[in-house]
């Protein structure tokens, strides 16, 4: 529909971008438009405040979803229980509760899980209708052994090749990225994987290989970096398959794709849609134009976004991620239980993970609309820009010799580390907030207790060794401070404390005192707030009575001009090892520092640095390096 087709109220002038920009300029009052209103993704893509018809991208639908389940996507539940009988009970419960396929975590270098031998796998799958339930494996270097055991189980139960459904997920390059080592050199490992894919060609509903972007995501990659790594892995496997005698048209059907879905809904949608566009371009270059149309795309909720503190918030994160995976066109979605970062999920955590899918499918009907984001100006624009950025990064990887060489040289690790460090700074400075961690933290015990995950099998160096990609959970630096606070509480009977010297009437200090209380709680520090203080002498007495050794002055800039200098001096004289001030009254800073203020805490400052220095002043050991 064109603008002229609308014509609802012809008496009014049509809206234009120029007119809108003129109104925006009045509000900004000379401030820079890009700095104030344009946000940036981790890969540097600009997100505009407004998108219009002129931003649309003429393109066909980008999802190409081919889910086996009408009205939804495949609900793929993860199982990492090493005890086959316990795993079987959980599997049957999940299938009865709505799961439609299984992801079995297999014991392998760097991870715990079920044994890859046939007997324990058979016990774990007892009572499962394997001709109707797809089984996916996460077995790293033990994939072919585990796949052999699963094939043996299929044979014993009389399930023919065309009835078998699943994903073996052989991904030697992903294993190399995660663990830093492979038994064989990387090229030889890819050749073996390609031969395995060739041997699996007659099982029409089973994929053999996996081009997985998740190891890079979990290490901190941006969306374009994750897509580029996935695409480079796919191309490497296609080349190996062709050398093994598997033509590209057939090879595409034997390779699955995997990406992470996180709490950024729109970028998750765009990333998955961009993956379809990118693989279509590779297929076209291979002379197999339509071979990528039915490639199986699996989205798993991000591990790096999961938090150990206040894990109830993880339910919100995984719900958004699951919705993003669904709206982005994933064929299968795995939702991690909300306690995954803490330890083994119990029945309740697994039920919540299943029900996340079911609510989105049955109550929200997300799976009933084909590519619902198609035609949305912002989604189409960011999908296209993300695809272009990813393609450029993919070409950089290819120029380095491919993903294997890029890992061996450290190129991938260095690029992703820079992106991860930049993101960590945005979190530390509050530009990206983590609910329940850096924003609205719960200082008290959240009441969640789970058994720890079983210890992972050790990684032993093999034929190829590289620097492994280390998973970086976003909340981890704050959680390390919280752990230090808990250790202090256990040894002394009280939490680390900071005295809040609240100057003036409550209307003057309450806003900054509340903000400071939450700021301190993010690091596990308890704030002891005074009553209203109207002179420095009372502030010194209240501090001495509190038993604290660090103080923070809280009020408005106007009150600071009257009382803060004297109060800082009195607090220092009363024995405060460190005096903080909430806010940043720039005209007064020099005088306040001369009077004894050691640091200013305000929005935009590095919270981790400030909190760590408070710990140093309190004499409490912590793991953060300043």
C-alpha positions as CSV (number, residue, x, y, z in Angstrom):
1,X,0.0,0.0,0.0
2,X,1.4,3.4,-1.0
3,X,1.2,6.6,0.9
4,X,-1.4,7.9,-1.6
5,X,-3.6,4.8,-1.0
6,X,-4.1,5.8,2.6
7,X,-5.5,9.3,1.9
8,X,-7.6,9.2,5.1
9,X,-7.5,12.9,5.9
10,X,-6.4,14.8,2.7
11,X,-6.8,18.1,4.5
12,X,-3.6,17.5,6.5
13,X,-0.1,17.7,5.1
14,X,1.6,14.2,5.0
15,X,4.2,13.6,7.7
16,X,7.8,13.9,6.6
17,X,11.1,12.9,8.1
18,X,12.3,16.5,7.7
19,X,9.4,17.9,9.7
20,X,10.0,15.3,12.4
21,X,13.7,16.1,12.6
22,X,12.8,19.8,13.0
23,X,10.6,19.0,16.0
24,X,13.3,16.7,17.5
25,X,15.9,19.5,17.1
26,X,13.8,21.8,19.2
27,X,13.7,19.2,22.0
28,X,17.4,18.4,21.8
29,X,18.3,22.1,22.0
30,X,21.6,21.6,20.1
31,X,22.5,18.2,21.5
32,X,24.0,15.7,19.1
33,X,21.2,13.6,17.5
34,X,23.3,10.4,17.1
35,X,24.7,10.5,20.7
36,X,21.3,11.2,22.3
37,X,19.0,9.1,20.2
38,X,20.9,6.4,18.2
39,X,21.9,3.3,20.1
40,X,24.6,0.9,19.0
41,X,24.6,-2.9,18.9
42,X,27.7,-4.8,20.1
43,X,28.8,-4.9,16.4
44,X,28.4,-1.2,16.0
45,X,25.2,-1.2,14.0
46,X,23.1,1.9,14.6
47,X,19.5,1.5,15.9
48,X,17.5,4.6,15.0
49,X,14.8,6.0,17.2
50,X,12.3,5.9,14.4
51,X,11.9,3.9,11.2
52,X,9.7,4.8,8.3
53,X,8.4,3.4,5.0
54,X,11.6,4.7,3.3
55,X,13.7,2.3,5.5
56,X,11.9,-0.8,4.2
57,X,13.9,-3.5,2.6
58,X,12.3,-5.2,-0.4
59,X,12.9,-8.9,0.4
60,X,11.1,-12.2,0.6
61,X,10.3,-13.8,3.9
62,X,13.5,-14.5,5.7
63,X,12.5,-17.3,8.1
64,X,11.7,-20.3,6.0
65,X,10.5,-22.2,9.0
66,X,9.9,-25.8,8.4
67,X,8.9,-27.0,11.8
68,X,7.4,-30.5,12.1
69,X,4.8,-29.3,14.5
70,X,1.8,-27.4,13.1
71,X,1.1,-24.3,15.1
72,X,4.5,-24.1,16.7
73,X,8.1,-25.1,16.9
74,X,9.9,-28.2,18.3
75,X,10.1,-28.0,22.1
76,X,13.6,-29.4,22.6
77,X,14.3,-30.1,26.2
78,X,17.9,-30.4,27.4
79,X,18.9,-33.3,29.7
80,X,22.4,-33.3,31.3
81,X,21.7,-35.9,34.1
82,X,24.5,-38.5,34.1
83,X,22.5,-41.2,35.9
84,X,20.5,-43.1,33.2
85,X,17.6,-44.0,35.4
86,X,17.2,-40.5,36.8
87,X,17.5,-39.1,33.2
88,X,14.8,-41.5,32.0
89,X,12.4,-40.4,34.7
90,X,13.0,-36.7,33.8
91,X,12.7,-37.4,30.1
92,X,9.4,-39.2,30.4
93,X,8.1,-36.5,32.7
94,X,9.1,-33.8,30.2
95,X,7.6,-35.6,27.2
96,X,4.4,-36.1,29.1
97,X,4.4,-32.4,30.0
98,X,4.7,-31.1,26.5
99,X,8.3,-31.5,25.3
100,X,8.4,-32.7,21.7
101,X,12.1,-33.7,21.3
102,X,15.2,-34.3,23.4
103,X,18.7,-32.9,23.7
104,X,20.9,-35.3,25.5
105,X,24.1,-33.9,27.0
106,X,26.8,-36.6,26.7
107,X,29.9,-36.9,28.8
108,X,32.8,-35.4,26.8
109,X,36.0,-33.3,27.4
110,X,34.9,-30.2,29.2
111,X,31.4,-31.3,30.1
112,X,29.5,-33.9,32.2
113,X,26.5,-36.0,31.0
114,X,25.3,-39.4,30.1
115,X,27.7,-42.0,28.9
116,X,28.0,-42.4,25.2
117,X,27.7,-46.2,25.3
118,X,24.6,-47.9,24.1
119,X,23.5,-49.5,27.4
120,X,23.1,-46.3,29.5
121,X,21.6,-44.5,26.5
122,X,19.1,-47.2,26.1
123,X,18.1,-47.0,29.7
124,X,17.7,-43.3,29.5
125,X,15.5,-43.7,26.4
126,X,13.4,-46.5,27.8
127,X,9.7,-45.9,27.1
128,X,10.4,-43.1,24.6
129,X,8.6,-43.6,21.2
130,X,11.7,-43.0,19.1
131,X,9.8,-43.1,15.8
132,X,8.0,-40.0,16.9
133,X,10.4,-38.2,19.1
134,X,13.6,-36.6,17.7
135,X,16.8,-37.1,19.7
136,X,19.6,-34.5,19.4
137,X,23.0,-35.0,20.9
138,X,25.5,-32.7,22.5
139,X,28.6,-34.9,22.7
140,X,31.4,-32.7,21.5
141,X,34.3,-35.1,20.6
142,X,32.3,-38.1,21.6
143,X,29.6,-37.4,19.0
144,X,30.4,-40.3,16.6
145,X,30.5,-42.8,19.5
146,X,27.2,-41.5,20.9
147,X,25.7,-41.5,17.4
148,X,26.7,-45.1,16.9
149,X,25.0,-46.0,20.2
150,X,21.8,-44.2,19.2
151,X,21.8,-45.9,15.8
152,X,22.2,-49.3,17.5
153,X,19.2,-48.5,19.8
154,X,17.1,-47.5,16.7
155,X,18.0,-50.8,15.1
156,X,17.2,-52.8,18.1
157,X,13.8,-51.2,18.3
158,X,13.0,-51.8,14.7
159,X,13.1,-48.1,13.6
160,X,14.0,-47.9,9.9
161,X,16.3,-45.2,8.4
162,X,13.4,-43.1,7.2
163,X,11.6,-43.2,10.6
164,X,14.6,-42.0,12.5
165,X,14.5,-38.4,13.6
166,X,17.2,-36.5,15.3
167,X,20.4,-34.4,15.1
168,X,23.8,-35.9,15.8
169,X,25.4,-32.4,16.0
170,X,28.9,-33.4,15.1
171,X,30.8,-30.1,15.3
172,X,34.6,-30.5,15.7
173,X,35.3,-26.8,15.2
174,X,32.7,-25.9,17.9
175,X,34.4,-28.4,20.2
176,X,37.8,-26.8,19.4
177,X,36.4,-23.3,20.1
178,X,34.9,-24.4,23.5
179,X,37.7,-26.6,24.8
180,X,40.8,-25.4,22.9
181,X,41.7,-28.9,21.7
182,X,40.8,-31.7,19.4
183,X,42.2,-35.3,19.3
184,X,43.1,-34.9,15.6
185,X,44.4,-31.8,13.8
186,X,41.4,-29.5,12.9
187,X,41.5,-30.3,9.1
188,X,41.6,-34.1,9.8
189,X,38.8,-33.7,12.3
190,X,36.7,-32.0,9.6
191,X,37.5,-34.7,7.1
192,X,36.3,-37.4,9.6
193,X,33.1,-35.4,10.3
194,X,32.4,-35.1,6.6
195,X,32.9,-38.9,6.1
196,X,30.4,-39.4,9.0
197,X,27.9,-37.1,7.2
198,X,28.3,-39.1,4.0
199,X,27.6,-42.3,5.9
200,X,24.4,-40.7,7.4
201,X,23.1,-39.6,4.0
202,X,20.4,-42.3,3.9
203,X,18.8,-41.2,7.1
204,X,16.6,-38.5,5.6
205,X,15.3,-37.0,8.9
206,X,18.6,-36.9,10.7
207,X,21.3,-34.2,10.5
208,X,24.9,-35.3,11.1
209,X,26.8,-32.0,11.4
210,X,26.2,-28.7,13.2
211,X,27.4,-25.2,12.3
212,X,27.1,-23.7,15.8
213,X,27.5,-20.0,16.6
214,X,26.8,-20.5,20.3
215,X,30.4,-21.0,21.5
216,X,31.2,-17.6,20.2
217,X,28.0,-16.0,21.7
218,X,28.7,-17.5,25.1
219,X,32.3,-16.0,25.0
220,X,30.9,-12.6,24.4
221,X,30.5,-12.2,20.6
222,X,28.1,-9.7,19.0
223,X,25.3,-10.9,16.8
224,X,27.2,-10.3,13.6
225,X,30.3,-12.1,15.0
226,X,28.2,-15.1,16.0
227,X,26.6,-15.3,12.6
228,X,29.9,-14.9,10.8
229,X,31.5,-17.7,12.9
230,X,28.4,-20.0,12.2
231,X,28.6,-19.2,8.5
232,X,32.4,-19.8,8.3
233,X,31.9,-23.2,10.1
234,X,29.1,-24.1,7.6
235,X,31.3,-23.3,4.6
236,X,34.2,-25.3,6.1
237,X,31.9,-28.4,6.5
238,X,30.5,-28.0,3.0
239,X,34.0,-28.0,1.5
240,X,34.9,-31.1,3.6
241,X,31.7,-32.8,2.6
242,X,32.3,-32.1,-1.1
243,X,35.8,-33.7,-0.7
244,X,34.1,-36.7,0.9
245,X,31.8,-37.2,-2.1
246,X,28.7,-35.4,-0.7
247,X,27.4,-32.8,-3.2
248,X,26.4,-29.4,-1.8
249,X,22.7,-30.0,-2.4
250,X,22.8,-33.2,-0.3
251,X,25.3,-31.8,2.2
252,X,23.0,-28.9,3.1
253,X,20.4,-31.4,4.3
254,X,22.9,-33.1,6.6
255,X,24.1,-29.9,8.4
256,X,22.0,-28.1,11.0
257,X,22.5,-24.5,12.2
258,X,22.5,-23.3,15.9
259,X,22.4,-19.9,17.3
260,X,21.8,-18.4,20.8
261,X,18.6,-16.5,21.7
262,X,19.0,-13.9,24.4
263,X,17.0,-11.2,26.1
264,X,17.3,-8.7,23.3
265,X,14.1,-9.7,21.5
266,X,14.5,-7.7,18.3
267,X,18.1,-8.5,17.7
268,X,17.4,-12.2,18.3
269,X,14.6,-12.1,15.7
270,X,16.9,-10.2,13.3
271,X,19.8,-12.6,13.9
272,X,17.8,-15.7,13.1
273,X,16.2,-14.1,10.1
274,X,19.7,-13.0,8.9
275,X,20.9,-16.6,9.3
276,X,18.4,-17.7,6.7
277,X,19.4,-15.0,4.3
278,X,23.1,-15.7,4.7
279,X,22.8,-19.5,4.2
280,X,20.7,-18.9,1.1
281,X,23.5,-16.8,-0.3
282,X,26.0,-19.6,0.4
283,X,23.7,-22.1,-1.2
284,X,23.4,-19.9,-4.3
285,X,27.2,-19.6,-4.5
286,X,27.4,-23.4,-4.3
287,X,25.0,-23.9,-7.2
288,X,22.3,-25.3,-4.9
289,X,20.0,-22.3,-4.7
290,X,17.1,-23.9,-2.9
291,X,19.1,-26.4,-0.8
292,X,19.2,-24.1,2.2
293,X,15.5,-23.6,2.3
294,X,14.8,-26.5,4.6
295,X,18.0,-26.3,6.7
296,X,17.1,-27.0,10.3
297,X,17.7,-23.9,12.6
298,X,17.9,-24.6,16.3
299,X,17.9,-21.7,18.8
300,X,18.9,-22.3,22.4
301,X,18.5,-19.7,25.1
302,X,21.7,-18.0,26.0
303,X,23.8,-19.2,29.0
304,X,25.7,-16.0,29.3
305,X,22.5,-14.0,30.1
306,X,21.6,-16.4,33.0
307,X,22.2,-15.2,36.6
308,X,22.9,-17.1,39.8
309,X,21.5,-14.3,42.0
310,X,17.7,-13.8,42.0
311,X,17.4,-16.5,39.4
312,X,13.6,-15.9,39.2
313,X,14.4,-13.1,36.8
314,X,15.9,-15.8,34.5
315,X,12.3,-16.8,33.8
316,X,11.7,-13.4,32.2
317,X,14.9,-13.7,30.2
318,X,14.2,-17.1,28.8
319,X,10.6,-16.2,28.0
320,X,11.9,-13.2,25.9
321,X,14.6,-15.4,24.3
322,X,12.1,-18.2,23.5
323,X,9.7,-15.6,21.9
324,X,12.7,-14.2,19.9
325,X,13.6,-17.7,18.6
326,X,10.0,-18.4,17.6
327,X,9.4,-15.1,15.9
328,X,12.8,-15.4,14.2
329,X,11.8,-18.7,12.6
330,X,13.7,-21.3,14.6
331,X,12.6,-24.9,13.9
332,X,13.5,-26.0,17.4
333,X,14.0,-24.0,20.6
334,X,15.7,-25.1,23.8
335,X,14.8,-23.1,26.9
336,X,17.3,-23.6,29.8
337,X,15.8,-24.1,33.2
338,X,15.9,-20.9,35.3
339,X,18.3,-22.4,37.8
340,X,20.8,-23.6,35.1
341,X,23.5,-21.2,36.2
342,X,23.2,-22.5,39.8
343,X,23.3,-26.3,39.2
344,X,21.2,-29.3,38.3
345,X,17.6,-28.3,37.4
346,X,14.9,-30.0,39.5
347,X,11.4,-31.0,38.3
348,X,10.0,-27.5,38.9
349,X,12.7,-25.8,36.9
350,X,12.2,-28.2,34.0
351,X,8.5,-27.7,34.1
352,X,8.8,-23.9,33.9
353,X,11.1,-24.3,30.9
354,X,8.5,-26.5,29.1
355,X,5.7,-24.3,30.1
356,X,7.5,-21.2,28.7
357,X,7.1,-22.8,25.2
358,X,3.5,-23.9,25.8
359,X,2.3,-20.5,27.0
360,X,3.9,-18.8,24.0
361,X,2.5,-21.4,21.6
362,X,-1.0,-22.1,23.0
363,X,-1.9,-18.8,24.8
364,X,0.1,-16.3,22.7
365,X,-0.2,-18.3,19.4
366,X,3.3,-17.2,18.3
367,X,3.7,-20.3,16.1
368,X,0.5,-19.7,14.2
369,X,1.7,-16.8,12.0
370,X,4.3,-17.4,9.4
371,X,7.2,-14.9,9.7
372,X,5.3,-12.3,11.8
373,X,8.2,-9.8,11.6
374,X,8.1,-9.7,7.8
375,X,7.5,-6.2,6.5
376,X,8.2,-4.5,9.8
377,X,10.5,-1.6,8.8
378,X,12.8,-1.8,11.8
379,X,13.1,-5.6,11.7
380,X,13.7,-5.7,8.0
381,X,16.3,-2.9,8.1
382,X,18.3,-4.4,11.0
383,X,18.1,-7.9,9.5
384,X,19.5,-6.6,6.3
385,X,22.3,-4.6,8.0
386,X,23.1,-7.5,10.3
387,X,23.4,-9.8,7.3
388,X,25.7,-7.4,5.5
389,X,27.9,-6.9,8.6
390,X,28.0,-10.7,9.2
391,X,29.0,-11.3,5.5
392,X,31.9,-8.8,5.8
393,X,33.1,-10.5,9.0
394,X,32.7,-13.9,7.3
395,X,34.9,-12.7,4.5
396,X,37.5,-11.6,7.0
397,X,37.5,-15.0,8.5
398,X,37.8,-16.6,5.1
399,X,40.7,-14.3,4.3
400,X,42.5,-15.7,7.4
401,X,42.2,-19.2,6.0
402,X,38.8,-20.2,7.4
403,X,37.4,-20.6,10.9
404,X,39.9,-23.3,11.9
405,X,42.9,-21.2,11.0
406,X,41.3,-18.1,12.6
407,X,41.0,-20.0,15.9
408,X,44.5,-21.4,15.7
409,X,45.9,-17.9,15.1
410,X,43.9,-16.4,17.9
411,X,42.1,-14.0,15.5
412,X,38.6,-15.1,16.6
413,X,39.5,-15.1,20.3
414,X,40.9,-11.6,20.1
415,X,38.0,-10.1,18.2
416,X,35.4,-11.6,20.5
417,X,37.4,-10.6,23.6
418,X,37.3,-7.0,22.6
419,X,33.5,-7.1,22.1
420,X,33.0,-8.8,25.4
421,X,35.2,-6.3,27.3
422,X,33.3,-3.4,25.7
423,X,30.0,-5.0,26.8
424,X,31.3,-5.5,30.3
425,X,32.1,-1.8,30.5
426,X,28.6,-0.9,29.5
427,X,27.2,-3.1,32.2
428,X,29.7,-1.8,34.8
429,X,28.8,1.8,34.0
430,X,25.0,1.1,34.0
431,X,24.4,1.7,30.3
432,X,23.2,-1.8,30.1
433,X,21.3,-2.9,33.2
434,X,20.9,-6.5,34.5
435,X,17.7,-6.7,36.5
436,X,18.2,-8.4,39.8
437,X,22.0,-8.0,39.5
438,X,23.1,-4.4,38.8
439,X,19.5,-3.0,38.9
440,X,17.0,-3.8,41.6
441,X,19.2,-6.3,43.4
442,X,17.9,-8.5,46.1
443,X,20.3,-8.3,49.0
444,X,18.6,-11.0,51.1
445,X,18.7,-14.7,50.3
446,X,16.6,-15.5,47.3
447,X,15.7,-18.9,48.7
448,X,16.8,-21.0,45.7
449,X,18.9,-24.0,46.5
450,X,19.9,-26.7,44.0
451,X,22.4,-29.5,43.7
452,X,25.5,-28.5,41.9
453,X,26.2,-29.7,38.3
454,X,28.3,-32.9,38.2
455,X,32.0,-32.2,37.6
456,X,33.0,-31.9,34.0
457,X,35.3,-34.4,32.4
458,X,38.8,-32.9,32.1
459,X,40.1,-31.6,28.8
460,X,43.2,-33.3,27.6
461,X,45.3,-31.7,24.8
462,X,45.3,-33.5,21.5
463,X,46.4,-33.0,17.9
464,X,45.2,-29.3,17.8
465,X,45.5,-26.9,20.6
466,X,44.2,-23.3,20.6
467,X,43.2,-20.8,23.3
468,X,39.7,-21.8,24.2
469,X,36.8,-19.4,24.2
470,X,35.8,-18.8,27.8
471,X,32.1,-18.4,28.6
472,X,31.5,-15.0,30.1
473,X,28.2,-14.7,32.0
474,X,27.2,-11.1,32.1
475,X,26.3,-11.1,35.8
476,X,29.5,-12.9,37.0
477,X,31.6,-9.9,38.1
478,X,28.8,-8.6,40.4
479,X,28.2,-12.2,41.6
480,X,31.8,-12.5,42.6
481,X,31.4,-9.5,44.9
482,X,28.2,-11.0,46.3
483,X,30.1,-14.2,47.0
484,X,32.8,-12.2,48.9
485,X,30.0,-10.5,50.9
486,X,28.5,-13.9,51.7
487,X,31.8,-15.2,52.9
488,X,32.2,-12.1,55.1
489,X,28.7,-12.7,56.5
490,X,29.5,-16.3,57.2
491,X,32.7,-15.5,59.1
492,X,31.6,-12.3,61.0
493,X,27.8,-12.6,61.3
494,X,27.1,-9.4,59.4
495,X,27.3,-8.1,55.8
496,X,29.8,-5.5,54.6
497,X,28.2,-2.1,55.6
498,X,28.4,1.5,54.5
499,X,26.9,4.3,56.5
500,X,24.6,6.7,54.6
501,X,24.9,10.3,56.0
502,X,21.5,11.7,54.9
503,X,21.7,15.5,55.0
504,X,18.7,17.7,55.1
505,X,15.0,16.8,55.0
506,X,13.9,13.5,53.6
507,X,12.7,15.1,50.4
508,X,16.2,16.2,49.8
509,X,18.1,13.0,50.3
510,X,15.6,10.2,49.7
511,X,16.1,9.9,46.0
512,X,19.9,9.6,46.1
513,X,19.8,7.5,49.3
514,X,17.5,4.9,47.6
515,X,19.7,4.9,44.5
516,X,22.8,4.5,46.6
517,X,21.2,1.6,48.6
518,X,20.6,-0.3,45.4
519,X,24.1,0.6,44.1
520,X,25.7,-0.9,47.2
521,X,23.4,-3.9,47.2
522,X,24.5,-4.9,43.7
523,X,27.9,-5.6,45.3
524,X,26.4,-7.3,48.4
525,X,26.9,-4.3,50.7
526,X,24.3,-3.3,53.2
527,X,23.5,0.4,53.6
528,X,22.9,1.8,57.1
529,X,20.9,5.0,56.6
530,X,20.8,7.7,59.2
531,X,17.8,9.8,60.1
532,X,17.7,13.4,58.8
533,X,20.9,15.2,59.6
534,X,21.1,19.0,59.7
535,X,24.7,19.6,60.8
536,X,28.0,17.9,60.5
537,X,28.4,17.3,64.2
538,X,25.3,15.1,64.2
539,X,26.6,13.3,61.1
540,X,29.9,12.4,62.9
541,X,28.0,11.1,66.0
542,X,25.6,9.0,63.9
543,X,28.6,7.5,62.0
544,X,30.4,6.6,65.1
545,X,27.3,5.0,66.5
546,X,26.7,2.9,63.4
547,X,29.9,0.8,63.8
548,X,30.6,1.2,60.0
549,X,34.0,2.2,58.7
550,X,33.0,3.6,55.3
551,X,30.5,6.5,54.8
552,X,28.5,7.9,51.9
553,X,27.0,11.4,52.0
554,X,23.6,11.6,50.4
555,X,21.5,14.7,49.5
556,X,20.9,17.3,46.8
557,X,23.6,19.5,45.3
558,X,22.1,22.5,47.1
559,X,22.5,20.9,50.5
560,X,26.0,19.7,49.5
561,X,27.0,23.3,48.9
562,X,25.9,24.1,52.5
563,X,26.9,21.0,54.5
564,X,29.0,18.5,52.5
565,X,32.5,20.0,53.1
566,X,32.1,20.1,56.8
567,X,30.4,16.7,57.0
568,X,33.2,15.1,55.0
569,X,35.8,16.5,57.3
570,X,33.9,15.3,60.4
571,X,33.4,11.8,59.0
572,X,37.2,11.5,58.3
573,X,37.9,12.7,61.8
574,X,35.5,10.2,63.2
575,X,37.5,7.4,61.6
576,X,35.9,6.8,58.2
577,X,38.4,4.9,56.1
578,X,36.6,6.1,52.9
579,X,34.1,8.8,52.4
580,X,31.9,8.7,49.3
581,X,29.4,11.2,48.0
582,X,26.3,10.3,46.0
583,X,26.1,12.4,42.9
584,X,28.6,14.5,40.9
585,X,28.3,18.2,41.8
586,X,31.1,19.3,39.4
587,X,31.5,23.0,40.7
588,X,32.0,21.6,44.2
589,X,34.2,18.6,43.4
590,X,37.6,20.2,44.1
591,X,36.5,21.5,47.5
592,X,34.9,18.2,48.5
593,X,37.9,16.2,47.6
594,X,40.1,18.6,49.6
595,X,37.7,18.1,52.5
596,X,38.1,14.3,52.4
597,X,35.7,12.9,49.8
598,X,37.5,9.9,48.3
599,X,35.1,9.1,45.4
600,X,31.8,10.2,43.8
601,X,29.2,7.6,42.9
602,X,26.7,8.5,40.2
603,X,25.0,7.0,37.1
604,X,27.5,6.4,34.4
605,X,30.4,5.7,36.7
606,X,32.1,2.3,36.9
607,X,30.2,0.5,39.6
608,X,32.5,-2.5,39.8
609,X,35.6,-0.3,40.3
610,X,33.8,1.7,43.0
611,X,32.4,-1.4,44.8
612,X,35.8,-3.1,44.7
613,X,37.5,-0.1,46.3
614,X,34.9,-0.1,49.0
615,X,35.8,-3.7,49.7
616,X,39.4,-2.7,49.8
617,X,38.6,0.1,52.3
618,X,36.7,-2.4,54.4
619,X,39.6,-4.9,54.4
620,X,37.5,-7.6,52.7
621,X,39.2,-9.8,50.1
622,X,37.5,-9.9,46.7
623,X,38.5,-11.5,43.3
624,X,38.1,-8.4,41.1
625,X,41.2,-6.8,39.6
626,X,41.2,-3.0,39.4
